């Protein structure tokens, strides 16, 4: 049976609910945090800077990824520099392209060359991984977020692709591969097996960590009891 104690991969919590983030901050196995504008919108955040500064003040000792939200590269760069100034533990998230599909390489290169630690996000292809690796400075730490869950959503097995992404990033030893958008708890163990450095996990999925190592027959019995108790609570009847 799998055991979380055997994991080498770093687990980052993915979300934007302040109270949930603070509860997870108390867990030593959470090594960092990621968020994005979509998660912030779902959490009802209406002041981006206030939220960013608040969470960085509350969590000063673990990496936190905060994303730019402009669409032109000049504005992205301005936002990136401001976000980076909010704390020494910030990874500035830069999307691999803008909404016109234009590659963010020049911006990635400039910021990384100046020592700004990035999290290049929304990557789904090996071609994108190669171009990002070329743009990153070998002297500056960075995160390369490949959306393995979305790759799997297309019917493609992400494991071989993620293993190849690791090989590509060997030219950038300070860049860490992040397995993004996991769909099930098993993905944590798959990402660990191929040697990914980080996996970002939603708050809801993190709740399932308690199931790791649970006996399958015992889990089966719990499932039977759930069906029975729900039917009983609903007062279902069938006439004989």
C-alpha positions in Angstrom: 0.0 0.0 0.0 1.2 3.6 -0.7 2.5 5.7 2.2 2.7 9.4 2.2 5.8 9.2 4.4 7.7 7.8 1.4 6.9 10.7 -0.9 9.8 12.8 -2.1 7.7 15.2 -4.1 6.8 18.6 -2.6 3.1 19.2 -2.2 1.8 22.7 -2.8 -1.7 23.6 -1.9 -3.7 25.2 -4.8 -6.5 27.6 -3.8 -7.4 31.1 -2.8 -9.5 30.7 0.3 -7.6 32.5 3.0 -9.0 30.4 6.0 -8.2 27.1 4.2 -4.8 28.3 3.3 -4.0 29.2 6.9 -5.2 25.7 8.1 -3.0 24.1 5.5 -0.1 26.3 6.5 -0.2 24.5 9.9 0.5 21.2 8.1 4.3 20.5 7.7 3.7 18.4 4.6 2.5 21.5 2.7 5.6 23.0 1.2 4.1 25.9 -0.7 1.1 27.5 -2.2 -0.2 28.3 -5.7 -3.2 30.3 -6.8 -4.5 31.9 -10.0 -7.2 34.5 -11.1 -9.8 31.8 -11.6 -9.4 30.4 -8.1 -9.5 33.9 -6.7 -12.7 34.7 -8.5 -14.3 31.5 -7.1 -13.2 32.6 -3.6 -14.9 35.9 -4.1 -11.7 38.0 -4.0 -12.2 41.5 -5.5 -8.9 43.2 -4.4 -6.0 41.3 -5.9 -3.2 43.3 -4.3 -4.8 43.2 -0.9 -5.2 39.5 -1.0 -1.7 38.9 -2.3 -0.1 41.1 0.4 -2.2 39.6 3.1 -1.3 36.0 2.3 2.4 36.8 1.9 2.4 38.5 5.3 0.7 35.5 6.9 2.9 32.9 5.1 6.4 34.4 4.8 8.5 31.3 4.8 7.0 29.1 2.0 6.9 29.8 -1.7 3.6 31.4 -3.0 2.8 31.7 -6.7 0.8 34.7 -7.7 -0.1 35.3 -11.4 -0.1 38.3 -13.7 -3.4 38.9 -15.4 -2.6 41.4 -18.2 -2.6 40.1 -21.7 0.0 42.4 -23.4 3.6 41.7 -22.6 4.4 45.2 -21.5 1.7 45.2 -18.9 2.5 41.7 -17.9 6.1 42.8 -17.2 4.9 45.8 -15.1 2.6 43.6 -13.1 5.3 40.9 -12.6 7.8 43.4 -11.2 5.2 44.8 -8.7 4.1 41.3 -7.6 7.7 40.3 -7.1 8.3 43.3 -4.8 5.6 42.1 -2.4 7.8 39.4 -0.8 11.0 37.3 -1.1 9.0 34.1 -1.3 6.9 35.1 -4.4 7.0 33.1 -7.6 5.5 35.3 -10.3 3.3 33.2 -12.5 3.6 34.0 -16.2 1.4 32.2 -18.7 3.3 30.4 -21.4 1.4 32.5 -24.0 -1.0 35.4 -24.1 -4.6 34.9 -25.2 -3.5 35.4 -28.9 -1.2 32.4 -28.5 2.0 34.5 -28.7 4.8 32.9 -26.7 6.0 34.7 -23.6 9.6 33.8 -24.1 11.1 37.3 -24.3 9.4 38.3 -21.1 10.4 35.1 -19.4 14.0 35.6 -20.5 14.1 39.3 -19.2 12.6 38.6 -15.8 14.5 35.4 -15.2 17.8 37.0 -16.2 17.2 39.7 -13.6 16.8 37.1 -10.9 13.0 37.3 -10.6 11.7 33.8 -9.7 9.0 32.7 -12.0 6.3 30.0 -12.3 5.7 29.6 -16.0 2.2 28.2 -16.2 -0.5 26.7 -18.5 2.1 24.5 -20.3 0.7 21.4 -22.0 3.2 20.4 -24.7 6.8 19.3 -24.8 7.5 21.9 -27.4 6.4 24.6 -24.9 8.6 23.0 -22.2 11.7 23.2 -24.5 11.0 26.9 -25.4 10.5 27.8 -21.7 13.7 26.0 -20.7 15.6 28.0 -23.4 14.1 31.3 -22.1 14.9 30.7 -18.4 18.2 31.8 -16.9 20.2 28.8 -15.6 21.2 30.9 -12.6 17.7 31.7 -11.4 15.3 29.3 -9.6 12.0 28.8 -11.4 9.0 26.6 -11.6 7.7 25.0 -14.8 4.1 24.1 -14.5 2.9 21.4 -16.9 -0.8 20.7 -16.7 -0.7 16.9 -16.5 -4.4 16.8 -15.5 -5.5 18.6 -18.6 -3.3 16.5 -20.7 -5.1 13.4 -19.3 -8.4 15.1 -20.0 -7.6 14.8 -23.7 -7.1 11.0 -23.4 -3.2 11.2 -23.4 -1.2 9.5 -20.7 0.7 12.4 -19.0 3.4 10.2 -17.3 5.7 9.7 -20.3 5.3 13.4 -21.3 6.2 14.5 -17.8 9.2 12.2 -17.6 10.4 13.7 -20.9 9.8 17.2 -19.5 12.2 16.4 -16.7 14.8 15.4 -19.2 14.4 18.7 -21.0 14.8 20.7 -17.8 18.2 19.1 -17.0 19.7 22.0 -18.9 18.2 24.3 -16.3 19.1 22.6 -12.9 17.5 25.4 -10.9 14.1 24.9 -12.6 11.6 22.6 -10.9 8.9 20.6 -12.8 5.5 21.1 -11.3 2.7 18.5 -12.0 -0.3 20.8 -12.3 -4.1 20.1 -12.2 -4.1 16.6 -10.7 -7.5 14.9 -10.9 -7.1 12.2 -8.3 -4.9 11.3 -5.3 -3.1 8.7 -7.4 -1.6 11.5 -9.4 0.6 12.5 -6.4 2.2 9.0 -6.4 2.5 9.0 -10.2 4.2 12.4 -10.1 6.5 11.2 -7.3 7.4 8.1 -9.3 8.6 9.9 -12.4 10.6 12.4 -10.2 8.6 15.6 -10.6 9.7 18.1 -8.0 6.4 19.6 -7.1 2.7 18.8 -7.4 0.0 21.4 -6.8 -3.1 19.9 -5.2 -6.5 21.5 -4.6 -7.8 21.8 -1.1 -10.6 19.4 -1.8 -8.2 16.7 -3.1 -5.9 17.2 -0.1 -8.8 16.1 2.1 -8.5 12.6 0.5 -5.0 12.1 1.9 -6.6 10.4 4.9 -7.5 7.6 2.5 -3.9 6.7 1.7 -3.1 3.2 3.0 -6.7 2.5 3.8 -7.5 -1.2 3.5 -9.6 -1.8 0.3 -12.0 -4.3 1.8 -12.6 -2.0 4.7 -13.2 0.8 2.3 -15.6 -1.5 0.4 -17.6 -2.1 3.6 -17.7 1.7 4.3 -19.1 2.2 0.8 -21.8 -0.4 1.4 -22.8 1.2 4.7 -23.0 4.6 3.0 -25.4 3.3 0.4 -27.5 1.6 3.0 -27.6 4.6 5.4 -28.5 7.0 2.6 -31.3 4.8 1.4 -32.6 4.5 5.0 -32.4 8.2 5.5 -34.4 8.8 2.4 -37.0 6.4 3.6 -37.0 4.5 0.3 -39.5 1.7 0.0 -40.4 -1.0 -2.6 -43.7 -2.7 -2.5 -43.6 -6.6 -2.6 
